[in-house]
Amino acid sequence: MPHIVTITDPAELKAYAKDMSRYSMMPRAAFVPGSEEDVLQALEYARSEGMPVTCRGAGSNLSGSAVGPGLILDFRGMGRILSLDRDRAIVEPGIVYDRVNDASIPEGYFLPYHVSSSKYCTIGGNVGTKASGLRSIKYGTVDTSLESIRFVNPVYGIVDTSNSIPEQLGKAIESLRKDLLEDEGAMEILVRRSSLKTSSGYNLMAFLEHERPRDIVTHLMVGSIGTLGIFTRICLRLVPVPEKREMIAAFFRSASHACEAVPSLKGLCPSLLELMDGFGTGIVRERASFSVPEDAGATLLVEFDSLIDKSMPLALEILDSMTLSHRVLRSQEEADEVWGLRWSMLLRMKRENEGANRRYVSFVDDLGVPVENLPGFIDEITSIFGSEGVPLIIYGHVGEGNLHLRPLIDRENWKEKVEDLADRCFEAAFRYGGTIAAEHGSGRNRAAFIEKEWGPRIYSYFRRVKEIFDPEDVLNPGTMFSDRSITDDLEF
């Protein structure tokens, strides 16, 4: 058995039975590795005991991929910065995003994809879910920042993509790439969806964007939710901190009306383009130091950190003809005030969930569609929940078509309600050319729908990827491939 902290006491294991998704699954054991050698020992032990292995960073995952019935690997013991060299950071998977940024910014660089949960989420979790966030409209997802990765695998042992990878793995990747590139039907699907922000399924775009097997392996790990390898070292590229940022807060009648401005604004290369519906706008109206129109039902936040002199006037010209009002937040203090209010929106939802018979449930939390389809999609989603009398909060990274939905569900018959609404929302996303997982990764709330999103042809390649890396399904089973209901193991 591994020699570091191993937890088997049921009372202590309860802390690992849930993550922020509210999926609940009691593990048989939990282990806190302090080194790569500990991870190797833990994997060997789990396999000898017939236990699957689930990796866990901060447990902030909203898709149920940080809970499992076997051995939980808690990476809080592997949270170090191993190397920081101006524009490159090498870190362990358990380090929190903000710690990397706090160390990098004094050097004039930062980690640009900027997740909303940066105060507590871990880099390993970011890579595992293909995380992005507030500024990925300009800087890309964690996939853009990832340079190489080192991981432990049940078939190949230690794999380090900064060096040569095992020959057997390299040949398997080359063979799969050849088959994929020669498959006209599969390529048509991938090319058509290449501009869509998605973290659903495995990152097959790696086969299109890279030629070397080790580079393909690096980027296959992105969005793999711990089903292909157990990360032990991650190398990330950093980018220079911009000299200046300016933001506009623009107020609209409704969320769908606000999204009519998104395609034009996106063309001006903003570093951020965010939406809050009436719930978030109400908080801004209550607490901001400036006035917000009483009839405003949505807020767009538009930020530029380059081409400011050129882009800001054009953005204001677009907004002049579409908004109820707008305000340029030229000082960092005003911008920080608005971001604080956006964060308080999430805290208010959390407070309202405590001990309630109605709860904001995040089962359709991460839908995405092409930006030109946002207004119609939002109207349809609003209609779906409205027809059931279910209040809904909408916010998200609309510059990439990425919406976060928080419906307020009654306890009575909640499982039937969740199943019905999930089916209808996911179907709507598919009709609008979208995805059910834009940035939070696949997981227990999406696994049964992945084949429907991508179709059997692409799904078969997902299966082949899993077969190459984990043919015995040791790593996080049930989170990428499953036919279970979205409400199985989900608690109200």
Beta strands, then each sheet from edge to edge (+ up, - down):
strand 1: 6-7
strand 2: 29-31
strand 3: 53-56
strand 4: 71-74
strand 5: 81-84
strand 6: 88-91
strand 7: 109-110
strand 8: 146-153
strand 9: 157-160
strand 10: 230-237
strand 11: 239-240
strand 12: 246-252
strand 13: 272-276
strand 14: 298-304
strand 15: 325-329
strand 16: 358-360
strand 17: 367-368
strand 18: 392-397
strand 19: 402-410
sheet 1: 1+ 2- 4- 3-
sheet 2: 5+ 6- 10+ 8- 9+
sheet 3: 7+ 11-
sheet 4: 15+ 12- 14+ 13- 18+ 19- 16+
sheet 5: 15+ 12- 14+ 13- 18+ 19- 17+
end
